[in-house]
Amino acid sequence: MTPATVLHSEWIKIRSVRSIHGSLAAVLVTTLAVTVLALGTVGQEQAERAGAEPVFDAFYALNFGQIAAIAFGATAVSSEFLGGALRISLAAVPRRSLFYAAKMTVIGGAALVVGLLTSFSAFLVGQLFMGEHAIGLGHPGALRAAVGGGIYLALMALFAAGLTALLRSAVAVLSLLIPFLLIFPFVFAGTATAVTRYLPDRAGQLVLHQNPEGSLGPWSGLAVTAAWVAAALLAGWWAVRRRDA
């Protein structure tokens, strides 16, 4: 099979499995729902507080959208380990590296498109509730945050996908990543700031700040997240190549 054919077959898998495209759609739906709920109720009040960050606050809901992105990446890969699906896939595409690269390309591409749509939509919809405190994409850092937010969601989906290829279980990956990303940074925020700054979510979300503090800038922070993702994808590639189907 040619690379184009393999890419097309992987795209068909995403479209045909309800749990996969459902979790992808949830990235947009969840983020918009939380945006409307948060900014529609306390958005203006939050903007009036001293030290408020209008750009970062506009993308607050991405914290919840990333959970759906992680679920998408995990389920898109874990479906291969159910009912012997991986053996069928490898029978059709014996070149395991090609199969893996095509799957991750489709996952990343789909997550990037939905991530960008989600990030820009959340920003634009959220500002409808901000009244006199509303900002536009021309506000310093806003356009960069919107683009970076979409990239960040795609990276988190790929991070989960790589780990799922390694662990062969979406449940294991979700049980590991969700507490790691949502609980660990807050529990150890006061005592391990040098460590938490380089965690994939903390580093990646620097792109959402108008003026990030610390040694990492917005794009270098996103690069740190990309390094985590590259490590996860390499580990997943090793597992797919070396382990029995």
C-alpha positions as CSV (number, residue, x, y, z in Angstrom):
1,M,0.0,0.0,0.0
2,T,1.2,3.5,-0.7
3,P,1.5,6.1,2.1
4,A,-1.5,8.0,0.7
5,T,-3.6,4.9,0.8
6,V,-2.5,4.1,4.4
7,L,-3.3,7.7,5.4
8,H,-6.8,7.4,3.8
9,S,-7.5,4.1,5.6
10,E,-6.5,5.6,9.0
11,W,-8.8,8.6,8.3
12,I,-11.6,6.1,7.6
13,K,-11.0,4.5,11.0
14,I,-11.4,7.8,12.8
15,R,-14.6,8.6,10.9
16,S,-16.2,5.2,11.4
17,V,-15.6,4.5,15.1
18,R,-18.1,6.5,17.1
19,S,-16.0,6.7,20.3
20,I,-13.1,8.2,18.3
21,H,-14.8,10.9,16.4
22,G,-17.1,11.6,19.4
23,S,-14.1,12.4,21.6
24,L,-12.7,14.6,18.8
25,A,-16.0,16.5,18.6
26,A,-15.9,16.8,22.4
27,V,-12.8,18.9,22.2
28,L,-14.8,21.7,20.6
29,V,-18.1,21.2,22.4
30,T,-16.6,20.9,25.9
31,T,-14.4,24.0,25.4
32,L,-17.2,26.1,24.1
33,A,-19.6,25.0,26.8
34,V,-17.1,25.8,29.6
35,T,-16.2,29.1,27.9
36,V,-19.9,30.2,27.8
37,L,-20.5,29.1,31.4
38,A,-17.3,30.7,32.8
39,L,-17.2,34.0,31.0
40,G,-20.9,34.3,30.8
41,T,-21.2,34.2,34.6
42,V,-18.0,35.6,36.1
43,G,-16.0,36.8,33.1
44,Q,-16.5,40.5,33.6
45,E,-16.1,40.3,37.3
46,Q,-12.8,38.4,36.8
47,A,-11.6,41.0,34.3
48,E,-12.0,43.8,36.9
49,R,-9.8,42.2,39.4
50,A,-6.2,43.5,39.9
51,G,-3.7,41.4,38.0
52,A,-6.3,39.9,35.6
53,E,-4.9,38.4,32.4
54,P,-7.5,39.0,29.7
55,V,-5.7,36.8,27.2
56,F,-5.1,33.8,29.4
57,D,-8.6,34.1,30.9
58,A,-10.0,34.0,27.4
59,F,-8.5,30.5,26.9
60,Y,-9.4,29.1,30.4
61,A,-11.7,26.5,28.9
62,L,-8.8,24.8,27.1
63,N,-8.0,23.2,30.4
64,F,-11.1,21.1,29.9
65,G,-10.8,20.8,26.1
66,Q,-7.4,19.2,26.6
67,I,-9.0,16.3,28.5
68,A,-11.1,15.5,25.4
69,A,-8.0,15.9,23.2
70,I,-6.2,13.3,25.4
71,A,-9.2,11.0,25.2
72,F,-9.2,11.3,21.4
73,G,-5.6,10.5,21.1
74,A,-5.9,7.5,23.5
75,T,-9.1,6.0,21.9
76,A,-7.8,6.5,18.4
77,V,-4.9,4.2,19.2
78,S,-6.4,1.8,21.7
79,S,-9.0,0.7,19.2
80,E,-6.2,-1.2,17.5
81,F,-5.8,-3.4,20.5
82,L,-9.4,-4.5,20.7
83,G,-10.5,-7.7,19.1
84,G,-7.3,-8.4,17.2
85,A,-7.7,-5.2,15.1
86,L,-4.0,-4.6,15.2
87,R,-3.3,-8.0,13.5
88,I,-5.7,-7.0,10.7
89,S,-4.1,-3.6,10.3
90,L,-0.6,-5.0,10.1
91,A,-1.7,-7.7,7.7
92,A,-2.9,-4.9,5.4
93,V,0.2,-2.7,6.1
94,P,3.1,-5.0,7.0
95,R,5.5,-2.0,7.3
96,R,4.9,-1.2,10.9
97,S,6.7,2.1,10.8
98,L,4.5,3.3,7.9
99,F,1.4,2.1,9.7
100,Y,2.4,4.0,12.9
101,A,3.5,7.1,11.1
102,A,0.3,7.3,9.1
103,K,-1.9,6.8,12.2
104,M,-0.1,9.5,14.2
105,T,-0.1,11.8,11.2
106,V,-3.9,11.5,10.9
107,I,-4.4,11.8,14.6
108,G,-2.2,14.9,14.8
109,G,-3.7,16.5,11.7
110,A,-7.3,16.0,12.8
111,A,-6.5,17.2,16.3
112,L,-4.7,20.3,14.9
113,V,-7.7,21.3,12.7
114,V,-10.2,20.8,15.5
115,G,-7.7,22.4,18.0
116,L,-7.4,25.6,15.9
117,L,-11.1,25.7,15.4
118,T,-11.7,25.2,19.1
119,S,-9.1,27.8,20.2
120,F,-10.3,30.6,17.9
121,S,-14.0,29.8,18.5
122,A,-13.5,29.8,22.3
123,F,-11.8,33.2,22.1
124,L,-14.4,34.8,19.8
125,V,-17.4,33.4,21.5
126,G,-16.1,34.2,25.0
127,Q,-15.5,37.9,24.2
128,L,-19.2,38.2,23.4
129,F,-19.8,38.0,27.2
130,M,-17.1,40.4,28.2
131,G,-18.8,43.7,27.5
132,E,-16.4,46.6,27.9
133,H,-13.7,44.2,28.8
134,A,-13.8,42.4,25.5
135,I,-10.5,42.2,23.5
136,G,-9.9,41.3,19.9
137,L,-7.3,39.2,18.1
138,G,-5.3,42.4,17.6
139,H,-4.8,42.6,21.4
140,P,-1.1,41.9,22.3
141,G,-0.6,38.1,22.5
142,A,-4.2,37.2,21.5
143,L,-3.5,35.9,18.0
144,R,-0.4,34.0,19.1
145,A,-2.4,32.5,22.0
146,A,-5.2,31.4,19.6
147,V,-2.8,29.7,17.2
148,G,-0.7,28.3,20.1
149,G,-3.8,27.0,21.8
150,G,-4.7,24.9,18.8
151,I,-1.2,23.5,18.5
152,Y,-1.2,22.7,22.2
153,L,-4.4,20.7,21.9
154,A,-3.0,18.7,19.0
155,L,0.2,18.0,20.9
156,M,-1.7,16.7,23.9
157,A,-3.7,14.4,21.6
158,L,-0.4,13.1,20.2
159,F,1.1,12.7,23.7
160,A,-1.8,10.5,24.7
161,A,-1.6,8.6,21.4
162,G,2.1,7.8,21.8
163,L,1.7,6.6,25.4
164,T,-1.3,4.4,24.4
165,A,0.8,2.7,21.7
166,L,3.3,2.0,24.4
167,L,0.9,0.9,27.2
168,R,-1.8,-0.6,24.9
169,S,-4.6,0.7,27.1
170,A,-6.6,4.0,26.9
171,V,-7.8,3.4,30.4
172,A,-4.2,3.2,31.7
173,V,-3.2,6.4,29.8
174,L,-6.2,8.4,31.0
175,S,-5.6,7.2,34.5
176,L,-2.0,8.3,34.3
177,L,-2.3,11.6,32.4
178,I,-5.4,13.2,33.9
179,P,-4.1,13.2,37.5
180,F,-0.6,14.0,36.2
181,L,-1.7,17.0,34.3
182,L,-4.5,18.3,36.5
183,I,-3.4,17.5,40.0
184,F,0.4,17.2,40.3
185,P,1.2,20.8,39.2
186,F,-1.2,22.3,41.8
187,V,-0.2,20.0,44.7
188,F,3.5,20.7,44.2
189,A,3.2,24.2,42.8
190,G,4.7,25.9,45.9
191,T,7.5,23.5,46.5
192,A,8.6,22.3,43.0
193,T,8.1,25.2,40.7
194,A,11.3,24.5,38.8
195,V,10.0,21.0,38.0
196,T,6.3,21.9,37.3
197,R,7.4,24.6,34.8
198,Y,8.7,21.9,32.5
199,L,5.7,19.6,32.7
200,P,4.0,19.2,29.3
201,D,0.8,21.1,30.2
202,R,2.5,23.9,32.3
203,A,5.1,24.6,29.6
204,G,2.7,24.4,26.7
205,Q,0.2,26.7,28.3
206,L,2.7,29.5,28.5
207,V,1.7,30.3,24.9
208,L,-1.7,31.3,26.3
209,H,-0.2,34.1,28.4
210,Q,0.2,37.6,27.1
211,N,3.5,38.0,29.0
212,P,4.7,34.7,30.4
213,E,6.9,34.8,33.4
214,G,10.1,32.8,34.0
215,S,12.9,31.5,31.8
216,L,10.6,29.9,29.2
217,G,8.9,32.1,26.5
218,P,5.6,31.2,24.9
219,W,7.0,29.3,21.9
220,S,9.9,27.8,23.9
221,G,7.4,26.5,26.4
222,L,5.4,24.9,23.6
223,A,8.7,23.4,22.3
224,V,9.1,21.7,25.7
225,T,5.7,20.2,25.3
226,A,6.7,19.0,21.8
227,A,9.8,17.4,23.3
228,W,7.6,15.4,25.7
229,V,5.4,14.4,22.8
230,A,8.4,13.3,20.6
231,A,9.5,11.1,23.5
232,A,6.1,9.5,23.8
233,L,5.8,9.0,20.1
234,L,9.2,7.4,19.9
235,A,8.4,5.1,22.8
236,G,5.1,4.1,21.1
237,W,7.0,3.5,17.8
238,W,9.4,1.2,19.5
239,A,6.5,-0.8,21.1
240,V,4.7,-1.2,17.8
241,R,7.8,-2.3,16.0
242,R,9.1,-4.7,18.7
243,R,6.0,-6.3,20.3
244,D,3.8,-9.0,19.0
245,A,0.5,-7.9,17.5
